[in-house]
Amino acid sequence: MGEDEFVAGIEQLDQDIAGRLKRDRDGLVAAVVRQYDTGEVLMLAWMDDEALRRTLTTGRATYWSRSRGEYWVKGDTSGHIQHVKAVALDCDGDALLLSVDQVGPACHTGTRSCFTDELPVTVDVPAATR
């Protein structure tokens, strides 16, 4: 690796990848996480360049906690590890899709997915189309 890939001894995210990201005002990109073999959506988290770099180089999902203001590796505390199988960038560059092999529940509440509270969908269908 070249000298430009190190800042104070810390590797940086590949510049080609970093250049494609469209971050929010806090420097974050949404990361949608799904089970790699079923497509089940597990959670939504946030990543900055360093979290993405760590994820790509370790194979363990690493996120930025907006509430705690720190990095966290999924499963380091709970044991519910996410082994990263693939990472895709969406067409606009403002979201990532992580395909993972989830060990145990993904949600901090103990459920497999964070998306368990379904909302009622009511669609008004015009009488002429019924």
Secondary structure as GFF3:
##gff-version 3
##sequence-region A 1 130
A	DSSP	three_ten_helix	3	5	.	.	.	ID=ss1
A	DSSP	beta_strand	6	7	.	.	.	ID=ss2
A	DSSP	beta_strand	10	11	.	.	.	ID=ss3
A	DSSP	alpha_helix	15	20	.	.	.	ID=ss4
A	DSSP	beta_strand	29	35	.	.	.	ID=ss5
A	DSSP	beta_strand	41	47	.	.	.	ID=ss6
A	DSSP	alpha_helix	49	58	.	.	.	ID=ss7
A	DSSP	beta_strand	62	65	.	.	.	ID=ss8
A	DSSP	beta_strand	70	73	.	.	.	ID=ss9
A	DSSP	beta_strand	82	89	.	.	.	ID=ss10
A	DSSP	beta_strand	95	102	.	.	.	ID=ss11
A	DSSP	three_ten_helix	127	129	.	.	.	ID=ss12
###
